[in-house]
Amino acid sequence: MPSPADLDRLAALVAAGDVLVLTGAGISTDSGIPDYRGPDGTRRVAPMQHREFVMSSDARRRYWARAFVGWRRLSAVGPNAGHHAVAALQRGGLLRAVITQNVDGLHQAAGATDVIELHGALADVVCLTCRDRSDRRALDARIAAENPDFHPDADAIRPDGDVRLDDVEIAGFRTPRCLVCGADTLKPDVVFFGDNVPRERVQRCFALTDAARSLLVLGSSLQVFSGYRFVRRADARGIPVGIVTRGPTRGDGEATLRIDAPLAEVLPPLVRRLGLERGDGGASQAATRAIASAGTAPVAPPDD
């Protein structure tokens, strides 16, 4: 459980306003989507590699078979209290944009706006051959029609939105093809491991970091550099960094405020402390109280 003092300091940091939020897989675990790593930072699953997907039609078939089953489950998942808390803080005028490393669309489903999907979105599809773009829901209907007897047993959904299937279950699956060029090179418009985040997206996130009063990291171990770079950027510019997640993170050395606790035990109480539980946007008086309760230096480094 977070201590009252930690919650006071976090409330003071957020109440100061102009907060940029960076979220990771940990904010979606309460929705039933597991994160990539355990509490000790060890990776739970082997994610799809970009080079393998691009170079191998067999890899694409395996991916789409697993993703077809996973999408049915992922599309039924809803945002949790953490997503709703972020949206409430944003409606209250305390948060700027939200940078998310997640591809599940749950921040938007909770009502958050100005969400930068750093690694893309599973709901969008692109053809690697002709660059045509299409909607995942329409593709799902096509896959179902082309694979009417494909109903494998599957385990829990994985962080990429797919499931684990045996080769024998995948054997008869028909890979979807692009309706424009006919190639079997459709890909969810997400950044697979080994690929790079588009440069213009990174530059936009750097600009948001530079303009923020503070950076708040929620539910990320920051082991992947694509997210960690914004913590380094903030630290280099003297911008306070708060991190709330379970277990150690790569950014602990740069953190001004560090809370090791589940987001469900931190974010809803934070919203209540700031008087935003009704979504009324009246954050000014609560902000003043939060800053006062934490003293004159609300984002000073911890004593240890």
C-alpha positions as CSV (number, residue, x, y, z in Angstrom):
1,M,0.0,0.0,0.0
2,P,1.3,3.5,-0.7
3,S,1.9,5.6,2.3
4,P,-0.3,8.7,3.0
5,A,2.9,10.8,2.6
6,D,3.6,9.3,-0.8
7,L,0.0,10.0,-1.9
8,D,0.3,13.6,-0.6
9,R,3.5,14.2,-2.6
10,L,2.0,12.6,-5.7
11,A,-1.1,14.8,-5.3
12,A,1.0,17.9,-5.0
13,L,3.0,17.0,-8.2
14,V,-0.2,16.4,-10.2
15,A,-2.0,19.4,-8.7
16,A,0.7,21.7,-10.0
17,G,-0.7,21.0,-13.4
18,D,0.8,20.6,-16.9
19,V,1.6,16.9,-16.2
20,L,2.6,14.7,-19.1
21,V,1.7,11.0,-18.5
22,L,3.5,8.0,-19.9
23,T,1.8,4.7,-19.4
24,G,2.9,1.1,-19.9
25,A,1.3,-2.4,-19.9
26,G,0.8,-2.2,-16.1
27,I,-2.1,0.1,-16.4
28,S,-4.0,-2.5,-18.4
29,T,-3.4,-5.5,-16.3
30,D,-6.6,-4.9,-14.2
31,S,-8.5,-5.1,-17.4
32,G,-7.2,-8.7,-17.9
33,I,-4.4,-7.9,-20.3
34,P,-1.1,-9.2,-18.8
35,D,2.1,-7.2,-18.9
36,Y,5.3,-8.3,-20.6
37,R,7.4,-8.7,-17.5
38,G,7.0,-10.1,-14.0
39,P,7.7,-8.1,-10.8
40,D,11.4,-8.8,-11.1
41,G,11.6,-7.5,-14.6
42,T,11.8,-10.9,-16.3
43,R,10.0,-11.1,-19.6
44,R,7.0,-13.4,-19.4
45,V,6.5,-14.0,-23.2
46,A,8.5,-13.8,-26.4
47,P,6.9,-11.1,-28.5
48,M,6.6,-11.1,-32.3
49,Q,9.8,-9.8,-33.9
50,H,9.5,-7.3,-36.7
51,R,12.1,-9.0,-39.0
52,E,10.5,-12.5,-38.6
53,F,7.1,-11.1,-39.5
54,V,8.4,-9.2,-42.5
55,M,10.5,-12.1,-43.9
56,S,8.4,-15.1,-43.3
57,S,4.9,-15.9,-44.6
58,D,4.7,-18.8,-42.1
59,A,5.4,-16.3,-39.3
60,R,2.6,-14.0,-40.6
61,R,0.2,-17.0,-40.7
62,R,1.1,-18.0,-37.1
63,Y,0.7,-14.4,-36.0
64,W,-2.7,-13.8,-37.6
65,A,-4.1,-17.2,-36.4
66,R,-3.1,-16.3,-32.8
67,A,-4.2,-12.6,-33.2
68,F,-7.6,-13.6,-34.6
69,V,-8.4,-15.5,-31.5
70,G,-6.8,-12.8,-29.3
71,W,-8.7,-9.9,-31.0
72,R,-12.0,-11.5,-30.1
73,R,-11.0,-11.4,-26.4
74,L,-9.2,-8.0,-26.5
75,S,-12.1,-6.2,-28.3
76,A,-14.4,-7.3,-25.4
77,V,-12.1,-5.8,-22.7
78,G,-13.0,-2.5,-21.1
79,P,-11.0,0.2,-19.4
80,N,-10.3,-0.2,-15.7
81,A,-10.2,2.2,-12.7
82,G,-6.7,3.3,-13.7
83,H,-7.7,4.4,-17.2
84,H,-10.7,6.2,-15.8
85,A,-8.6,8.0,-13.2
86,V,-6.2,9.3,-15.9
87,A,-9.2,10.5,-17.9
88,A,-10.6,12.2,-14.8
89,L,-7.3,14.0,-14.1
90,Q,-7.2,15.1,-17.7
91,R,-10.8,16.4,-17.6
92,G,-9.8,18.3,-14.4
93,G,-7.2,20.2,-16.4
94,L,-4.2,18.8,-14.6
95,L,-2.8,16.5,-17.4
96,R,-1.6,17.4,-20.8
97,A,-1.3,14.6,-23.3
98,V,-1.0,10.9,-22.6
99,I,1.8,9.0,-24.2
100,T,1.0,5.3,-24.0
101,Q,3.2,2.3,-24.9
102,N,0.1,0.2,-25.1
103,V,-1.7,-0.8,-28.3
104,D,-5.1,-1.6,-26.7
105,G,-7.0,1.7,-27.1
106,L,-8.3,1.6,-23.5
107,H,-7.3,5.2,-22.6
108,Q,-9.5,6.5,-25.4
109,A,-12.3,4.1,-24.3
110,A,-12.1,5.6,-20.9
111,G,-12.5,9.1,-22.3
112,A,-8.9,10.4,-22.5
113,T,-8.0,12.7,-25.3
114,D,-4.8,13.7,-27.0
115,V,-3.5,10.2,-26.6
116,I,-0.2,9.5,-28.5
117,E,0.0,5.7,-29.1
118,L,3.8,5.4,-29.2
119,H,3.7,1.8,-30.5
120,G,0.6,2.1,-32.7
121,A,-2.8,0.5,-32.3
122,L,-4.1,-3.0,-32.9
123,A,-7.3,-1.5,-34.2
124,D,-5.5,-0.3,-37.4
125,V,-4.1,-2.5,-40.2
126,V,-1.6,-1.6,-42.9
127,C,-0.4,-3.5,-45.9
128,L,3.4,-3.7,-46.0
129,T,3.3,-4.0,-49.9
130,C,1.0,-1.3,-51.0
131,R,0.6,0.7,-47.7
132,D,-3.2,0.5,-47.9
133,R,-4.8,1.1,-44.5
134,S,-7.9,-0.7,-43.2
135,D,-9.9,-1.3,-40.0
136,R,-9.2,-4.3,-37.8
137,R,-12.9,-5.0,-37.2
138,A,-13.6,-5.3,-40.9
139,L,-10.5,-7.6,-41.3
140,D,-11.7,-9.7,-38.4
141,A,-15.0,-10.3,-40.2
142,R,-13.1,-11.4,-43.3
143,I,-10.8,-13.7,-41.4
144,A,-13.8,-15.3,-39.8
145,A,-15.5,-15.9,-43.2
146,E,-12.4,-17.4,-44.7
147,N,-11.7,-19.7,-41.7
148,P,-15.2,-20.9,-40.7
149,D,-13.9,-24.0,-38.9
150,F,-11.1,-22.3,-37.0
151,H,-12.1,-22.6,-33.4
152,P,-9.0,-23.6,-31.4
153,D,-8.7,-23.9,-27.7
154,A,-6.5,-21.1,-26.5
155,D,-5.0,-19.8,-23.2
156,A,-5.2,-16.3,-21.8
157,I,-4.7,-13.3,-24.0
158,R,-1.1,-12.0,-24.2
159,P,0.2,-8.4,-24.1
160,D,0.4,-8.2,-28.0
161,G,-3.3,-9.0,-28.2
162,D,-2.7,-12.6,-29.4
163,V,-2.8,-16.0,-27.7
164,R,-0.6,-19.1,-27.6
165,L,-1.6,-21.8,-30.1
166,D,0.1,-25.1,-31.1
167,D,1.3,-25.5,-34.6
168,V,-1.2,-28.3,-35.3
169,E,-4.0,-25.8,-34.4
170,I,-2.6,-23.2,-36.9
171,A,-2.0,-25.7,-39.8
172,G,-5.3,-25.0,-41.6
173,F,-5.5,-21.3,-41.0
174,R,-5.8,-19.1,-44.1
175,T,-3.7,-15.9,-43.8
176,P,-5.7,-12.7,-44.7
177,R,-4.7,-10.9,-47.9
178,C,-4.8,-7.2,-48.8
179,L,-8.0,-6.3,-50.7
180,V,-6.1,-3.8,-52.8
181,C,-2.9,-5.6,-54.0
182,G,-3.7,-9.2,-52.9
183,A,-0.5,-9.7,-50.9
184,D,-0.4,-11.6,-47.6
185,T,1.5,-8.8,-46.0
186,L,-1.1,-7.3,-43.8
187,K,0.2,-6.2,-40.4
188,P,-1.4,-4.5,-37.4
189,D,-0.2,-1.0,-37.4
190,V,2.0,-1.5,-34.3
191,V,5.7,-1.4,-33.7
192,F,6.9,-5.0,-33.2
193,F,10.0,-5.7,-31.3
194,G,13.1,-4.9,-33.4
195,D,11.3,-2.1,-35.3
196,N,11.6,1.6,-34.7
197,V,8.9,4.1,-33.5
198,P,8.3,6.6,-36.4
199,R,10.7,9.6,-36.0
200,E,7.9,12.2,-36.2
201,R,6.1,10.5,-33.3
202,V,9.2,10.5,-31.2
203,Q,9.8,14.2,-31.9
204,R,6.2,15.1,-30.9
205,C,6.7,13.2,-27.6
206,F,10.0,15.0,-27.0
207,A,8.2,18.4,-27.6
208,L,5.5,17.4,-25.1
209,T,8.1,16.4,-22.6
210,D,10.0,19.7,-22.9
211,A,6.7,21.7,-22.4
212,A,5.6,19.7,-19.4
213,R,5.9,20.8,-15.7
214,S,6.4,17.2,-14.7
215,L,6.4,13.7,-16.2
216,L,4.3,10.9,-14.5
217,V,5.1,7.3,-15.5
218,L,2.3,4.8,-14.7
219,G,2.6,1.0,-15.0
220,S,5.9,0.7,-16.9
221,S,9.2,-0.9,-16.0
222,L,10.8,1.3,-18.7
223,Q,13.0,-1.5,-19.8
224,V,12.3,-0.7,-23.5
225,F,14.2,2.4,-24.5
226,S,11.3,3.8,-26.6
227,G,9.6,4.9,-23.4
228,Y,12.6,5.3,-21.2
229,R,14.0,8.0,-23.5
230,F,11.4,10.5,-22.3
231,V,12.4,9.9,-18.7
232,R,16.0,10.7,-19.6
233,R,14.8,13.8,-21.5
234,A,12.9,15.1,-18.6
235,D,15.7,14.4,-16.1
236,A,18.2,16.2,-18.4
237,R,16.0,19.3,-18.4
238,G,15.3,19.3,-14.7
239,I,11.7,18.3,-15.1
240,P,10.5,16.2,-12.1
241,V,9.7,12.6,-12.8
242,G,7.2,10.6,-10.8
243,I,7.0,6.8,-11.3
244,V,4.2,4.6,-10.0
245,T,4.4,0.9,-10.8
246,R,5.0,-2.5,-9.2
247,G,8.7,-3.6,-9.0
248,P,11.9,-2.0,-10.1
249,T,12.2,0.2,-13.2
250,R,15.0,1.4,-15.4
251,G,14.1,5.0,-14.5
252,D,14.4,4.7,-10.7
253,G,17.6,6.6,-10.7
254,E,15.9,9.6,-12.5
255,A,12.8,9.5,-10.4
256,T,11.9,12.4,-8.2
257,L,9.0,10.5,-6.7
258,R,8.8,6.7,-6.7
259,I,5.8,4.7,-5.5
260,D,6.0,0.9,-5.7
261,A,2.4,-0.1,-5.5
262,P,-0.5,-1.3,-7.8
263,L,-2.1,1.5,-9.8
264,A,-5.5,0.5,-8.4
265,E,-4.3,1.5,-4.9
266,V,-2.9,4.8,-6.1
267,L,-4.8,6.4,-8.9
268,P,-8.4,6.3,-7.6
269,P,-7.3,7.7,-4.2
270,L,-5.4,10.4,-6.1
271,V,-8.5,11.4,-8.0
272,R,-10.4,11.6,-4.7
273,R,-7.7,13.7,-3.0
274,L,-7.9,16.2,-5.8
275,G,-11.7,16.4,-5.7
276,L,-12.2,15.1,-9.2
277,E,-14.2,11.9,-8.6
278,R,-17.3,13.5,-10.0
279,G,-15.5,14.6,-13.1
280,D,-16.6,18.2,-12.5
281,G,-13.2,19.7,-13.6
282,G,-13.0,21.9,-10.4
283,A,-9.4,21.1,-9.6
284,S,-8.1,24.5,-8.5
285,Q,-9.1,24.5,-4.8
286,A,-8.1,20.8,-4.4
287,A,-4.8,21.5,-6.1
288,T,-4.0,24.3,-3.7
289,R,-4.8,22.1,-0.7
290,A,-2.7,19.2,-2.1
291,I,0.3,21.5,-2.6
292,A,-0.1,22.9,0.8
293,S,-0.4,19.5,2.5
294,A,2.9,18.4,1.0
295,G,4.8,21.5,2.0
296,T,6.7,24.0,-0.1
297,A,8.7,21.5,-2.0
298,P,6.2,18.9,-3.2
299,V,8.5,17.2,-5.7
300,A,11.7,17.1,-3.7
301,P,13.6,13.8,-3.9
302,P,12.9,11.1,-1.3
303,D,15.1,11.1,1.8
304,D,16.8,7.8,0.7
